[in-house]
Amino acid sequence: MIYKILTKITSPDDLKKLSFEQLEVLATEIRDYIVNVVSKTGGHLASSLGAVEITLALYKVFNPPYDKIIWDVGHQAYCHKIVTGRMKKFKTLRQKNGISGFLKPTESKYDIFGAGHSSTSISAALGFAKARDLNKERYEVVAVIGDASLANGMALEAINHLGHDKTKMLIVVIDNEMSISPTVGALAEYFNRLMSGGFINKLRNTIQATLQKIPAIGYPTTKIIMSLEEGIKSIFSPGIIFDELGIRYFGPINGHNIKLLVETLKNIKNINGPKLLHIVTKKGKGYKPAEENPTMFHGISSFDPATGIPICKSMSPTYSKIFSDSLIKLAAKDKKIIAIVAAMIEGTNLSVFKEKFPDRFFDVGIAEEHAVTFAAGLAKAGFKPFVCIYSTFLQRGFDQIIHDVGIQKLPVVFVMDRAGLVGEDGATHHGVFDIAFMKMIPNMIVMAPSDANELQKMVSFAANYKKGPVSIRFPRGESYYYHSNLQIKLGKARIIKKGNSLTILNFGALLPKIIKTIEKIGDKNKIEIIDVRFLKPIDEKTIIKSIKKTKKVITIEEGVIHGGFGETILRIISENNLKNIKVKQLGIPDKFIEHGTVEECREEAGLTENNFLKHIKEFLKL
Ligand SMILES: Cc1ncc(C[n+]2csc(CCOP(=O)(O)OP(=O)(O)O)c2C)c(N)n1
């Protein structure tokens, strides 16, 4: 497609000059461009396609960056990136040093507030609105949030504050009835009713107009019907929840009609106080494969733009698949096993579990905090819940893990998928803090498998462990098979290879890389490799014995060094008064690692075979 208008857009101001017809052409060009780029780079396609018209309408009516338009999550903001001066650079989406897949204020002054995790926009927007009032400024503030993200506790807390505070700002809810899979929960059902409420309103107007035209019945009859309608309206009244909470509700309106969006935004822009505009969109709009399969196209790797068929690289099964297969096998025998996810059924690979055991599967929506305490209740009542949440999103449930699970020693299993560096999603999504936050919680068993076989055994160990909470972390992507016939015993490490001059202590899935590195050196008996497996309780005996022998230690983990596994080893060395020990901790240094491929991110963190080799050689003076 030739981009006649798109190539001329260098900032949102350029949109102000366009007619509605031109904006419609632009929307088509933007969609085509997004599909083409994402088909090569991968990314969050379907939500961004659905948000094209609302982006154009917002920038036609408001004046960013003076007006603060704050996007929730940021996965739907590709059109925003393109029309805010990043059209050419958009081709580098999610690549190292390229455009971020989420919102990043260091990337553009138009990315008003950083995001990647959901449901932060209303709180942040209220912060901006309050600051404006305190500073006696006049800018407008808009939070743009999806229907699934609106149901999250944080968004609801912000609404609670906003309705009470009465500050002037606008919330635009993009309702496509989808999270990654269809939105779940009572609020989603309420939105459905609002949509039919809109329908009722139209019907009501049509009935009224028609009846007015018939002289025989005329006005009095209309009144009776209207009062009946009022009865219906009190049940179905659009927006009643928001209105009752002090936030004026407008909508629902068609989120793909630019003219209607612009006119509505203009009409409500100057109304004081908190407002909510409910727009209805189609996820994947304008690209047939994404419209037909919005879940698959929510976040997708490269695909053929002509057909929508993913360009698959053949891979061994992912760790997520190994985990879900293991859990399904265990759940078939143990009726107490329950799986809980927070809006990530596909990502955690648990759709088969859901099909097989619908009564024992719960998708609680984007509600990680609730997922943890809900599991705590189930565990207290005798069930064995597995809370399956990406490492990065479980950060939200930190207090609940301590307060509701840890202190009560409840047998909840935390399965942290995507633990470690995740690559293209970048700093907001790397799962690098869980080792640190799990290990500090009393009563928590902290495990990390180093291969697929070990993961299966750990899942089975966790299912049978009754004395308290357990956490298991595993990385994104392809699994490896290294071990065979192994047994998992609480708190027991495994010596992978014996040696006398250097101890390498591994925690997690980087073991195959370590072994490959050692193979390159051709070492026979210098290096001892220990796969620690349990960070809590840790096998101090085996570790101390090895350290006493070699006096040199390298610790390796794909998590933050500060507070991580390596620091536990320093504690062991110090508490046991081991003298003259040289230690190198390899892990994520004290900075946020940006996006890139997983290998590029590992390079930045120093978690590559080359860097392992460098430190091994230094220690062994090779
Ligand atoms: C705290 C948190 N949990 C989970 C996710 C993963 N996630 C990203 S987008 C998304 C769905 C968002 O749905 P919605 O808000 O309706 O927006 P849509 O994609 O439909 O436009 C989810 C679950 C996240 N980003 N943050």
The ligand as an SDF file (V2000), in Angstrom:
LIG
                    3D

 26 27  0  0  0  0  0  0  0  0999 V2000
   -0.6020   -6.8200   35.9710 C   0  0  0  0  0  0  0  0  0  0  0  0
   -0.6660   -7.4310   34.5890 C   0  0  0  0  0  0  0  0  0  0  0  0
   -1.2000   -8.6680   34.4460 N   0  0  0  0  0  0  0  0  0  0  0  0
   -1.2590   -9.2290   33.2130 C   0  0  0  0  0  0  0  0  0  0  0  0
   -0.8150   -8.5520   32.1030 C   0  0  0  0  0  0  0  0  0  0  0  0
   -0.8290   -9.2020   30.7290 C   0  0  0  0  0  0  0  0  0  0  0  0
   -1.7620   -8.5400   29.8380 N   0  0  0  0  0  0  0  0  0  0  0  0
   -1.3640   -7.6150   28.9440 C   0  0  0  0  0  0  0  0  0  0  0  0
   -2.6150   -7.0010   28.0700 S   0  0  0  0  0  0  0  0  0  0  0  0
   -3.7320   -7.9800   28.8360 C   0  0  0  0  0  0  0  0  0  0  0  0
   -5.1690   -7.9140   28.4510 C   0  0  0  0  0  0  0  0  0  0  0  0
   -5.6760   -6.5250   28.5020 C   0  0  0  0  0  0  0  0  0  0  0  0
   -7.0070   -6.5070   28.1240 O   0  0  0  0  0  0  0  0  0  0  0  0
   -7.7780   -5.1370   28.0170 P   0  0  0  0  0  0  0  0  0  0  0  0
   -7.4200   -4.2520   29.1430 O   0  0  0  0  0  0  0  0  0  0  0  0
   -9.2140   -5.4250   27.8280 O   0  0  0  0  0  0  0  0  0  0  0  0
   -7.1690   -4.4770   26.7200 O   0  0  0  0  0  0  0  0  0  0  0  0
   -7.2330   -5.0340   25.2110 P   0  0  0  0  0  0  0  0  0  0  0  0
   -5.9780   -5.8010   24.9970 O   0  0  0  0  0  0  0  0  0  0  0  0
   -8.4450   -5.8710   25.0720 O   0  0  0  0  0  0  0  0  0  0  0  0
   -7.2780   -3.8080   24.3920 O   0  0  0  0  0  0  0  0  0  0  0  0
   -3.1140   -8.7780   29.7840 C   0  0  0  0  0  0  0  0  0  0  0  0
   -3.8000   -9.7630   30.6360 C   0  0  0  0  0  0  0  0  0  0  0  0
   -0.2630   -7.2760   32.3110 C   0  0  0  0  0  0  0  0  0  0  0  0
    0.2300   -6.5600   31.2980 N   0  0  0  0  0  0  0  0  0  0  0  0
   -0.2110   -6.7410   33.5480 N   0  0  0  0  0  0  0  0  0  0  0  0
  1  2  1  0
  2  3  1  0
  2 26  2  0
  3  4  2  0
  4  5  1  0
  5  6  1  0
  5 24  2  0
  6  7  1  0
  7  8  2  0
  7 22  1  0
  8  9  1  0
  9 10  1  0
 10 11  1  0
 10 22  2  0
 11 12  1  0
 12 13  1  0
 13 14  1  0
 14 15  2  0
 14 16  1  0
 14 17  1  0
 17 18  1  0
 18 19  2  0
 18 20  1  0
 18 21  1  0
 22 23  1  0
 24 25  1  0
 24 26  1  0
M  CHG  1   7   1
M  END
$$$$
